[in-house]
Amino acid sequence: MPFFPSAGSPRLRAIQICQLGIVSLTILATLLTAVIPSKHTAFTFGLLYPLILTSITTTILVRKEQIRALNGTLNKDKYVKYQLFKIIAAAGLYVVGFIAQLVTSSGNEVRKPGEQGLWIGGVKVNKWQGAILWMSFFNWVFLWASLFYSCCMTGQRQGAIALAGEEAQIGLDSETQSDEAIARSLQAEDPNWQG
């Protein structure tokens, strides 16, 4: 599968799968909104505009990450640049999507006394539209998670982002020594240690 992540650490693959999952759900939601007749189709598309726009940039940048990870050229600096670009592009595209939503959707539902629920622009949000709002929320969660993941990566010394095993040896100048070997050498230097 061309867009399924295959290179990098398990954590990187999990974040990419989550981001591509939001892209897939956005495509599905767009198709369902276009096919299924609804009272407020324009409003529903207005909720989808930011997701549609950010899905395009997310797909392009995740693919670039995957190609670099597969080639072994994805380092921490490049990964952080990709994530910052994703977040900046998403913020800009959400503004564009919000403007598109304001232009296309107009609600004229009358709110009855005692009626509860979320109302946006004169439209009572139904379960389907609520699910789209949750997708938008998780889109931002996964974008920020990918940026915060970059803090866990090793630096330029290791090259590709793939962490060695479950834990990276962060902070060691010599990558040849393990934690246990360092601890034993420190114990051997201590005059109070009886071995």
N, C-alpha and C positions, 0 to 999 in steps of 0.2 A: 504494500500500500504506500503510495507516494507521500502522504502527509502524516503517516503514523511514525512517531519518533522512535528511532532505533539506536541512536548513539547518545552517549552521555550517561550521567549517573541516574540511578532509579528516581531520585528526587526531581531531577531536571525533567525526566520523562513524564513523571506524574503531573508536574505543573504544566507541561506542554499539552498533555492529554486533557487536562481540565480546561485549558484555554481553547483547544480545538473542539472540546465538547460544547462550550458556549457557542462557538461558530456553527457547529452542526445544529444545535437547538434553534439558533437564530434563523438558519435556512429553513428548517422545518416549520417554525412559527410563521415565517414570511409566506411560505407556500400555503399553509393552512388558512392564514388570514386572507390570502388572495382567492382561495377556492371556496371557503365556507362563507355564505352570506351572513352578514351581521348588521345590526342596527347602527353601529358606530365603527364601520370599517376604517374610515379615514382617521379616527382617533387611535385605533389600534395600530395602524401603520405609523402614526405619529410617535407612538411609544417604541416602535421597532426601528425607526430611522437611526438613532444613535448606535444601536446594536449592529445594524447592517453596515454602517460606515466603519465602526471600529473592528468588525469582523474581517473586513478586507485588509486593513493594516496588520491586524494580529496574524492572519494567515500568512501574509507575505513575510513578516519578521520571524515567525516561528519556523518557516521553511528555511530562511537564511541561517537561523541558529542551528537547525538540524544539519544543513549542508556543512557548516563550519565544524560542528561537533564530529560529523562523520569523517571529515578530512583531518581532524586533530588540530585545527587552527582556531578553535573557539577558546579564547582565554577570558579571564575575568573582566578585563577592560572592555573588550568587544561586547561581552554579555551585558554589562552594565549599560553601555551605550544603547544596545537594542532595547533594554527594558525602559530606560528613560525616554527613548523615542516612542515606545508604545504608549507610555503614560501621557506624554505631551500630545501625541497625535489623538489619543482617546479624549483628552480634555477638549482639544480644539474641535474634534468631530462631534462630541456631545453638545457643544454650543451650536454647531451647525444643525444637528439633529433636533435640538430644542427649538430653534428658530423655524425649522421645517414643520415641527409639530404645531407650533403656534399658528402658522400660516394655513395648514390643512385641516386642523380639527376645530370644530365648533360644536359645542354641546348646548342643547336647549332643553334638557330634562328639568322638570320642576321637582325640587326637593320637597317631599311631603313632611309635615311635622312629625317628629319622633323617628324619622327614618335614619338608620345608621349606615355606616360604610364610608369608604374613601371616595371623595368627589374631586375630580381634576377637570377644570375648565368646563363645568356644567355637565359633566358626564360621570355617572356612577360607575366606578371601576368594578368589573365583574371578575370571576375567577380566572378566566383566560388572560385578561389584561393584567391581573395581579401576578400571574405566573411570569408574564413578560417583564414586569417591574422587578421581580425577584431575579430573573436572568440578568438584568442590568446590574443589580446589586452584586451578584456573584461574578460578573464580568470584572467589576472593579476590584473585588477581593482577590481574584486570580492575577490580575495585573500587578497589584501591590505585592502579592505573595512572591511573584517572580522577581520583583526588585529586591525584596528582603532576602530571598534565597541567595542572591549574589554576595551577601555578607558572609555566608557559610562556605564560600568557595575558597580554594587556595589561590595564591597569587600567580604571577607570571612564571615562577620557578617550575611549576608542574605542566604548563602548557595548556592542554585541553582541560575543560571544566570537570571532567569525570573524576570524582573523588576516589581515592584508593580505599577500597573496602567501605565499611560503614562510617569510619571516622577519618577525617583528614588530619595529617600531622601538621597542624597550624602552629607556627611559632618556633619550630625547630630549624636551626641553621643547617645542621647536617641531616639530610634526608636519609642517610644510611643507617643511623642508629634508631632503635625502637625506644619506646618509653621505658621498657623494662631494663634495657642496657644502660640507659642514662641513670635510672634509679640505682642500679647496682654500682655504677662508678661513683655516684655521690655517696653511697653508703661506705664504699671502700675508702674514700677520702676522710670520712668522719672518724676521729680517734676514739670516740665514745661507743662506736658501733662494734658489737662483738659478733663475729660471723661464724 
